[in-house]
Amino acid sequence: MILERLKTEGLSWYRRAARDDVDLFERRVSGNFAVFDGGEIHLIGRKPVGCLPSKKILIMPPLGREKESVLGMWLRWNFAADPFEFRLFLGHWSEIDGSKSFIAFRFEAPEQGEEHDFYHCQPCRNFGDKEKVPHAVPVSEHFPTVPVNASNIVELTTCAIMAVLGRKDTRRFFQKMMRDSGFSTSNSIRTAYARCCKEVSVDFSRFAPLKDEVAVGK
């Protein structure tokens, strides 16, 4: 449900941006990736091992103050492994002081061993494979490793969304999903939102009975 909503809103933004500046995506992303617009996204959770199509990114609307930027998501998973693997990549293409720039973070499930045995995010210079993305900011791919307030992949994904959208737009995103996509039937998503955002002051009664989940999230 989350990915489907991201795809819908991202493609809507992209189509509007294309009318204003046809080659915005091409100029920013430099032809290395394409926009993922397939209809098979609802099948992702049913595959024990998989990923989004190679070199295709799920476009997300950038923040309002970043009119000329491109924000994208890519992910892969292996639920057959022990421990299971889940990596969500967020990439941001922009122009800084006249130069193209790319920076990304990968949000990951706990890994084997004690070093990264917690939900976390790290900076990276690739976007799903070992190949470095052109114009990538020269950052360490191992430091810092930031703990993320999550206990499952739904909560990890919610935290990733809030990291780029901010509190206000994350609330709007989930409210629209509640209204349009049967959000109230998914306790895991409601609890994930409550845990990440701690929106105790928001009246969710128009969309779904969230008060109990918010209390748990606190």
N, C-alpha and C positions, 0 to 999 in steps of 0.2 A: 504493500500500500504506500509506504513512504517513497519508494523508488518510482512508482507510477506517478505520484503527485509531483515529484521532482522533475520527471521527464515532461509532464504536461506543462508545468510552469516554465521550464527551461526552453522548450521548443516555442512556446508562445512569445517569450522574450526574444529568442533568436530570430524568429520570423519578422518581428517588428524591427529589430536592429538591421536585418538584411535589407529592408526597404530604405533605411536611412543611409546605410553604408554597406554596399553589397559585399565587399571583400574584407569586412571587419574580422571575421573568423580566420580567413586565409592570411591576412596580414599579421595577426597576433600569434596564431598557432603555427604559422610557417609551413603549412601543408603536411605536417607529420601525423596529424590525427584528423578524423572525420567525426561528424556529429552522429551519435547513436539515436536513431529515431524508429527502431524496430518495434513491433508489437508484441514480441515474445518476452517482455520483461516480467510478466506475471508468472513465468515458468521458473524464474531464477531460484526461488526458495524450494523448489521441488527436486532440484538436482543436487546430489550429495557432493559432487566435485564440479567446479566450473568457474566461469568468469564472464564479464561483459566481453563482447567481441573485441578481438585484438585491434588496437589503434583506434578504437571508437570510444568517445567519451560522452557521458551523460551531462549535457549542458545544464548549468544552473544560472538563474538571473544574478548578475553581480550586484554588489551594494550600490545604492543610488549615486554615491559620490565617485564611483569608478565607471564612468560612462563608456570609456574606451577599453575596458578590460574583458577578458573571457574567463569564466570560472567553470571548472569541469570536475566530474567524479568518475572514477573507475574502480572496480572491485573484483576480487577473486576470493575463492573459498575452497576448503577441503574439509568437509565434515566427516569424512571416512578416516582421517588421520587421528592419532592420539598423542598429544592433545590436538583438537581440531584447529584448523587455520582459517583465519578471516582477516583480510586486509582491504581496507577502504582507502583509496587515494583521493586527495583533494588537490587540484592544481589551479594556479592562478597565473594567467598570461596577461601582461600589461606593458606599458611603456613608461619607463622611469628616466627622467632627465634626457629624453630623446632616444633612449636605448631600449630595445626589447628586453623583457625580463620574464623569467619563469621561476616560480617557487611552489613547492608542493609539500604536503605532509601525508604520511600514511598512518591511519588509525588501525590498531591491531589488537587481536585477542591475545590472551596470555600465551607465552611461549614456553617450551620445555626448559628446565633449568631455573636457577634462582634469579638470574640477572634481569630478565624481562617477563617474569611470571606474574603479570598484572595487565589489565587493559591500559593501553598507552598510545601515544602518538609520537612520531619522530619526523624530523625534516628529511626530505629525499630529493634527489636530482633526476630520478627516473619517474616513469608513470606506468608501473605495472610490469616492467621487465628490467633487465640490466642495462639497457641502452639509455645513455644520458640524453635528456631532452635539450634541444638547442636553446641557448640563452639562459640555461639554468643558473640560478644564483649559486656561487661556490660555497655551499654550506656543508658541514659535517653530516653524514647520514646516520650517525650513531649517537650524537649528542646534540641537544638534550633529549632524553627519553622521558616524556611527561606523563605521569599517571592521569587516567581519565576516570571520572566518576561514573562507572558503568559496571554491570555485573553480567551482561549478556550482549549479543551483537545488536539487538534493537536499541538498547540504551547507548551503545557505542555510536551507532549511526545517528541517533538523536543528538548526541553531544557534538558530533562532527558538523551537523547542520547548524547548530547554535553557534559553533565557532566561526562560521562564515556569514551567517545571516544576522546574528545578534539576537538579543532577547525579544525585541518588539516584533521583528519579522518572523522569528521562530514561532511565536504565539499565533501570529496571523496564519502561518503555514499550517499549523496543526488544527486551528479552528476551522479553516476551510476544508481540511481533510475530514474532520468530524462531520461537517455539514454535508459534504458531497460524496463521501466514500464509505459511509457506514462505519466511521471511526469508533463509535461507541460499542461495537461488538468485539473490539480487540483490546483485552485487558493488558496485554504486554506492551502495546503502543501507548496506551493511556498512562501506565505506570512509568514507562520510559520518559515520557514528557514530564510527568510530575517530578521524577527524580532529578532530571537535568535542569529544569527551569524553576522549580519551587514556586509556582504561580498561585500562592495561597490567596491573593487579593483579587483574582480574576473570577468573574461569574461565568461558569461554564454551563449553566442550567439550560441555555438555549440550544446547546449542542449535545452534551452528554453529562451524566452524573459523575463528575470527576473528583468530588471532594474527598472521598475515601482514599483514592489513589494519590492525591496531592499530600495528604497527611502521611501516607507511607513513604512518599518521596522525600519528605523532610527528615 
